[in-house]
Amino acid sequence: MYRFSIKEDEWILRFSPKVSFEADERQAVLLSLLHIGEKLSKYSHGDAFLMFTKKIGAIVFDVETIPSFILTVSSIIPDEHWYFQELAN
């Protein structure tokens, strides 16, 4: 679990027990979140968002704002499990 601040908001970053991350990967996720910065405050309680990183893949975050600002890494999807579908018109 990590704690970080963006402006006046104190955030907690936690990782679901079903997700396995090395310490350097956890640090990379935290640094990426700091680059998002104030955009985090636009998410409401119960929202989710994806972050794509070259090193880890797609990271699924769940947002809680009650009673605290908490981001939970609920899943990771490596890029070899991404599928793109182009729809024909």
Buried (B, 14 or more C-beta within 10 A) or exposed (E): EBEBEBEEEEBBBBBBEEBEBEEEBBEBBBEBBEEBEEEBEEBEEEEEBEBEBEEBBBBBBBBBBEEEBBBBBBBBBEEEEEEEEEEEE
